[in-house]
Amino acid sequence: MSSPLDWDASAYDGASDPQEVWGREVLERLDPGPGDAVIDAGCGSGRVTRLIAERLPEGRLVAVDSSPSMVAHAREALAGAPCPDIEVVEADITHLSVAEPVDAVFSNATFHWVLDHRSLFRSLAGCLRPGGRLEAAFGAEGNISEFVRAVESLIGDERFNPYLRDATRPWNFASIADTTEWLRRGGFDVEHVWIEDRPVQPRDPKAFLAASGFASVLGPAPAEIAGDFLDAVIGSMPRPLVLDYRRLNISARRA
């Protein structure tokens, strides 16, 4: 999983109310059986992963994230969960392997942090049994467009220019057509790929943006620079600040 972020798992966990709402919806689509084996691809702090574990009283759960902070937090979050077989793994989901194929892969708010979707879907298909399900949702083409516009407007600001990543943003907001193509090439039968608009008005915009990873458009920078950068971004956006999230949803099965 391509993730240049040094995540603060506790901060993310506290700010991730919208992600939990979305994750519950993806989980309802997946609707795992009590004895299923499920991968949570990009488990984050484990807040939604715990909900999956509660649906698997006779099953197996593999929670995967590339962030050491997230993995440590997820292990704490899953302590005492009713699922009898839980493994929390620090790994890159574009090169993932499991000892035994699983029945389903779940993912919420993760795939847009992965730049290589070709390798991503090939990797996940390799972890599924034939006919196994993939249910996922992540940032779509046009996601947080106003935030992106505000960031681009600051490229010429001498305070931030030395720290802004030159050309490559740390996200991959994919289209329906590209996602469908990569799924099929990766070994999936595509059932449904669709986009929905899910605007969010955070109570504390600066804390929410920092915790959600979007400050990562800056490279390594002093804390005061990163704080000033977020203030400048927020100051150039309409008030009240509403983040125009667009979610790309996937329902597919391994061919």
N, C-alpha and C positions, 0 to 999 in steps of 0.2 A: 504494500500500500504506500503510495507516494504521499508522505506527510512531512513537510518541513517544519512542523510546529513542535515547540516544546510545551505541550498541553499542561495546563493546570487542571487536573482531574476534579479536584474539589470545587473549584470555581465553575467549571463546566457543569458539574452535577447540579449545583445550585441554580444555574441559569437555564437549565434544559427543560423547562415546562413545555414549551412548544414541541420539542423533539419527543417528549414522552407521549403527548397527544397523538402525534403522527405515528409513533412506534406502535401504540395500541391499535391503530387502524390497520397497519401492516400485519400485525399479529392476528387480528381477527380474520384477515384474508387468508393467512396461512393456516390457521385453525389446526394446529398439530394434534395428533392423537397422543394419549397419555404414555404410550410406549415408544414414541418416535425418537429418532436421533436427529438433532438439529444443530447446525452451525449458526452462530451469530457473527456475521462477517463485519467487523468494526463495532465491537461491543461498547466502546467508550467507557464511561464510568461504571457501567453495569446496571444503571437505573432501569432500563428497559429489559436488559438480559434477565433480571430477577423475575420479571413478569413472564418471560418465556419459561424459566425454570419451574414456575408454579403450575405450568400447563403440562409438565412432563414428570408426573409422580412415579412412572415406571420407565422413564426414558433416559436418554443420554444427551448432554449439551456440551458443545465445544464453543467457547467464547474466545474470539480472536481480535487482537488489536496490535498495532505497531508501536503504540506509545507506552513506554514503561510505566509512566504515571497512571495512565488509564488502566493498564493491566493490574497494577497493585490495588487501585481503588475498586475495580470490578471483583477482585478476589474477596475483598472485605464485604462488598455488597451481596455476594452470593453465598457467604458463610451461613450455613444452616438452612439453605434453600431446600425444598422438598424433593428436588430431582436427585436420584441416587448416584448419578454418574456425571460429574461436572469437571471439565478441564478448562482452565483459562490460560491462553497461550499468547505469548508475544511473537508475532509473525507478520510477514508481508502477505496480504491476501491475494496478491497477483502470483505468488509462488507457494500455494498452500497444499499440504498433503495431510491425509488422515489415515489412521491404521485400518479403519473399516469405512466403507461408503455410508453416507448419511441419507436420511429420508428427505431432508429439506434444508435449504439455506435461507436465512432471514437476514435482511440488512436494512438499516434505517439511518438516513442522513450521513452516509459514509462514502458512497461511490463517487461523489463529486470531488473528493480529495484524492482520487486515484487518476493519474494522468493516462495510464495505459489500459484502456478498457478491453482491448483485444486480449491481452494476457489475463486480465481480471476474469472475464467470463470463461475462458478456457480453463483457468485454475479452478473456478467454482464448479464447473461441470465435471471436472475430474474427481471432485470430492463427493458427488452425488451418485446414488444408485440409478440405473436406468428408470426413467419415469419420475425421478425425484424432483421436488418442486423448488423453485426460486421465487420468493416474494420480497420485493425491495422497493425503496423509495429514496430519492436523493435529488439534489439540485439540478434543475433542467435548464436548457437554453433560455437565456433571458433572466435567470435567477438574480435577485438583488441588484437589478440593473441600475437603480438610482444610487446605490452605494458604490457600484463600479464606476459610474459617471463621476461621483464626487472624488473618488481616488484618482482617476485620470486627470481631474482638474488640478491636482496638487503636484503633478510631475515636475513642473517648473519651479516649485517652491524650494528655495535654496536650503531651507531647514531640513527638508525631507529627501530631496533628490539623491544625496549620496547613499541613502539606505533603501530606496525603492528598488524592488526587483526589476531589472531592465526590461525584459520582454515577457517572461513567463510568469503568469499568475499561478498560485498554488492550487487551483481548482480546475475542474473539467465539467462545465455545465453542458451536458450533452443534449442532442436533439433526439426526437423519436426515431427518425430514419437511421441515424448512425447507431443508436442503441439497438434497434431491431437487427441491423446488419451484423453488429459484433456478437450479439446473442446467437444468431444463427451460425455464424462462423465458429463460435466457441463450442457448439454442440447442443444448443437448446432448440426445442420447439416453442415458438413464441405464441402465447395465448392472448396477451393484451399488453400494450405499452401506451400510456396516456399521461397527459400533463394536467395538473390542477393548480390554480392560484390559491396560495394560503398566506395572505398578509399577516404580519405580526407587528404589534406595537409594544415594544419592550418598556417595562417600567423604568429601568435604568439603562438607557441606550448604550452608554460607554462601557459599562460593566458587561452588558450582554454581548456586544461586539467583541470585546477583548476575550471573553470566556469562550465564545463560539469559534474563535480561530481566525476571524476575518482581518484582524490586525496583522496577519502574517504576510500581507502584501509588502510589508517592510522586511528587509533583511535584519540581521543582528543590529540592534540600536539601543542606546541608553534608555532606561525606563522613562525618563522625562521626555525624550524625543517621541517614543511610542505613544505616551499619553497626550502630548501636544498634537500628534498626528491624528489620533482618534477625535480629539476636540475639533480639529480643523475639518475633518470629514463630516462629522455630525453637524457642525455649524453651517456647512454648505448644502445640507439637505433640507427639504421642506419640514415644517413643524405642524403638528406633532410628528415625530419621526415614526414612519411606518416602513418596515422592511418588506419589499415586494417579493416574498418567496414564491418560487414556482417549483413544484415537486413533480419529478418524473417517476412514474410508478411502473413496475414490472411485475407481470405474472407470466411465468415460463416453466417449462419442464425439460429435464435432460432428455434428449432424443434417445 
